[in-house]
Amino acid sequence: IWDRHAADRVDQFVAISEHVRKRIQKYYQRDALVIYPPLSLNASGAAGELPITIPKPFYLIVSRLHLYKNIHIAVDTFNKLGFPLVIVGTGPARKRLERMAKDNIWFLGFQDDKTVAALYANCRAFIMPQEEDFGLTALEAMNAGKPVLAFRRGGALETVKEGVTGEFFDDPIPEGLADGIRR
């Protein structure tokens, strides 16, 4: 009730994507102005040193490590495929994910912008197994010239151009992600 009353007092809703705009329409029956988040196009550090020796080609995830981010699907998939995967980020699911991972998966924790830019520049592709309201990390990877393999939901539908800047997978299961990697 409180949320409904507060929403009725809003002069203008602002959303970070069409995906969020539709959610505002659904729950508040109001339109929203879409203003996409800013992206720094500075690729400094792209030629920088990697923090550890990682076999190339490697795949990359940059994300907070929460269960709803579906990182466990990527870990399970890469365990089965044996391809190198680098995961940057921290969060409450990290220890669980580390216990799941085989030795072809590296957890780097928090990294500075220069190191993340170097990782983007050196990866084979960026993996986004979660539904995001927008998905800024996918744009950062594309800015570095890397394709994105994203779950076909949310903000990724507005930024990843299938067959041009990346590919999608439809089911948040290891087999769906593995099929996308093969493509």
C-alpha positions as CSV (number, residue, x, y, z in Angstrom):
1,I,0.0,0.0,0.0
2,W,2.8,2.4,0.9
3,D,4.6,1.7,-2.3
4,R,1.5,2.3,-4.4
5,H,0.8,5.7,-2.6
6,A,4.5,6.7,-3.1
7,A,4.3,5.8,-6.8
8,D,1.2,7.9,-7.3
9,R,3.2,11.0,-6.2
10,V,5.9,10.5,-8.8
11,D,6.1,13.2,-11.5
12,Q,8.2,11.2,-13.9
13,F,9.5,7.7,-13.8
14,V,13.0,7.2,-15.2
15,A,14.2,3.7,-16.3
16,I,17.7,2.5,-17.3
17,S,16.3,0.3,-20.1
18,E,13.2,-0.6,-22.1
19,H,13.1,-3.8,-20.0
20,V,12.7,-1.7,-16.8
21,R,10.3,0.7,-18.5
22,K,8.0,-2.3,-19.3
23,R,8.2,-3.4,-15.6
24,I,7.2,0.1,-14.5
25,Q,4.3,0.0,-16.9
26,K,3.2,-3.4,-15.7
27,Y,3.3,-2.6,-11.9
28,Y,2.5,1.1,-11.8
29,Q,0.6,1.6,-15.0
30,R,2.8,4.6,-15.8
31,D,5.2,5.4,-18.6
32,A,8.8,6.0,-18.0
33,L,11.6,7.9,-19.7
34,V,14.5,5.7,-20.7
35,I,17.9,7.1,-19.9
36,Y,20.7,4.5,-20.5
37,P,23.6,4.5,-18.0
38,P,26.8,6.2,-19.1
39,L,29.6,4.1,-20.4
40,S,33.2,5.2,-20.2
41,L,34.7,4.6,-23.6
42,N,38.2,4.9,-22.3
43,A,40.0,1.6,-23.1
44,S,43.1,2.6,-21.2
45,G,44.8,-0.5,-19.8
46,A,43.7,-2.6,-22.8
47,A,47.3,-3.5,-23.5
48,G,48.1,-3.8,-19.8
49,E,49.4,-6.8,-18.0
50,L,47.1,-9.5,-16.9
51,P,47.2,-10.1,-13.1
52,I,48.0,-13.8,-13.5
53,T,49.1,-16.2,-16.2
54,I,46.0,-17.5,-17.8
55,P,45.9,-19.8,-20.8
56,K,44.5,-18.2,-23.9
57,P,41.9,-18.2,-25.2
58,F,40.0,-17.6,-22.0
59,Y,36.4,-16.6,-21.4
60,L,35.5,-13.8,-18.9
61,I,32.8,-13.0,-16.4
62,V,32.7,-9.7,-14.5
63,S,29.9,-9.7,-12.0
64,R,28.9,-9.6,-8.3
65,L,28.9,-13.1,-7.1
66,H,25.3,-13.7,-5.9
67,L,23.3,-16.9,-6.6
68,Y,20.7,-15.0,-8.7
69,K,23.5,-14.0,-11.2
70,N,23.6,-17.6,-12.4
71,I,27.4,-17.7,-12.2
72,H,27.0,-21.3,-11.0
73,I,25.6,-22.2,-14.5
74,A,28.8,-20.9,-16.1
75,V,31.0,-22.7,-13.6
76,D,29.2,-26.0,-14.2
77,T,29.4,-25.5,-18.0
78,F,33.1,-24.6,-18.0
79,N,33.8,-27.5,-15.7
80,K,32.4,-29.8,-18.3
81,L,33.9,-28.1,-21.3
82,G,37.3,-27.6,-19.7
83,F,37.8,-24.2,-21.3
84,P,39.6,-21.5,-19.3
85,L,37.2,-19.1,-17.5
86,V,38.2,-16.0,-15.5
87,I,35.7,-14.6,-13.0
88,V,36.1,-11.1,-11.6
89,G,34.0,-10.0,-8.7
90,T,33.1,-10.6,-5.1
91,G,30.0,-11.6,-3.2
92,P,28.4,-14.0,-0.9
93,A,28.4,-16.9,-3.4
94,R,32.1,-16.8,-4.1
95,K,33.1,-19.6,-1.7
96,R,30.4,-21.9,-3.0
97,L,31.4,-21.2,-6.6
98,E,35.1,-21.8,-5.8
99,R,34.2,-25.2,-4.3
100,M,32.4,-26.1,-7.5
101,A,35.1,-25.0,-9.8
102,K,37.8,-27.1,-11.4
103,D,41.3,-25.9,-12.1
104,N,40.4,-24.3,-15.4
105,I,38.4,-21.6,-13.6
106,W,40.1,-18.6,-11.9
107,F,38.5,-16.3,-9.4
108,L,40.3,-13.0,-9.2
109,G,38.0,-11.1,-6.8
110,F,37.9,-7.3,-7.1
111,Q,40.2,-5.9,-9.8
112,D,40.9,-2.2,-10.7
113,D,39.6,-0.7,-13.9
114,K,43.0,-1.0,-15.7
115,T,43.2,-4.8,-14.9
116,V,39.5,-5.3,-16.0
117,A,40.2,-3.5,-19.2
118,A,43.2,-5.7,-19.9
119,L,41.1,-8.8,-19.2
120,Y,38.4,-7.6,-21.6
121,A,41.1,-6.9,-24.2
122,N,42.6,-10.4,-23.9
123,C,39.5,-12.6,-23.5
124,R,38.0,-14.6,-26.3
125,A,34.4,-13.7,-25.3
126,F,32.4,-12.3,-22.4
127,I,29.8,-14.5,-20.7
128,M,26.7,-13.0,-19.1
129,P,24.5,-15.8,-17.7
130,Q,22.1,-13.6,-15.8
131,E,19.2,-11.4,-16.6
132,E,20.2,-7.8,-16.0
133,D,18.1,-4.6,-16.0
134,F,20.7,-3.2,-18.4
135,G,24.1,-5.0,-18.3
136,L,26.9,-2.4,-18.4
137,T,29.6,-5.1,-18.3
138,A,28.4,-6.4,-21.7
139,L,28.9,-3.0,-23.2
140,E,32.3,-2.7,-21.7
141,A,33.3,-6.0,-23.3
142,M,31.8,-4.9,-26.7
143,N,33.7,-1.7,-26.4
144,A,36.9,-3.8,-26.1
145,G,35.8,-5.5,-29.4
146,K,34.8,-8.8,-27.7
147,P,31.6,-10.8,-28.4
148,V,29.1,-11.3,-25.7
149,L,27.3,-14.5,-24.9
150,A,24.2,-13.5,-23.0
151,F,21.1,-15.0,-21.5
152,R,18.3,-13.9,-23.8
153,R,16.4,-11.7,-21.3
154,G,16.5,-8.2,-19.9
155,G,18.7,-5.4,-21.0
156,A,21.0,-7.6,-23.1
157,L,18.2,-7.7,-25.7
158,E,18.7,-3.9,-26.2
159,T,22.5,-4.0,-26.5
160,V,23.7,-7.3,-27.9
161,K,23.1,-7.6,-31.6
162,E,22.8,-11.3,-32.4
163,G,25.4,-12.5,-34.9
164,V,27.1,-9.1,-34.9
165,T,28.2,-8.3,-31.4
166,G,27.4,-11.6,-29.7
167,E,25.1,-14.5,-29.3
168,F,22.3,-15.5,-27.0
169,F,21.3,-18.6,-25.2
170,D,17.7,-19.3,-24.2
171,D,17.8,-21.6,-21.2
172,P,19.7,-20.8,-18.0
173,I,21.1,-24.3,-17.9
174,P,24.7,-25.6,-18.7
175,E,23.6,-27.2,-21.9
176,G,22.1,-23.9,-23.2
177,L,25.2,-22.0,-22.3
178,A,27.5,-24.7,-23.8
179,D,25.5,-24.5,-27.1
180,G,26.0,-20.7,-27.2
181,I,29.8,-21.2,-26.6
182,R,29.9,-23.7,-29.5
183,R,28.2,-21.2,-31.8
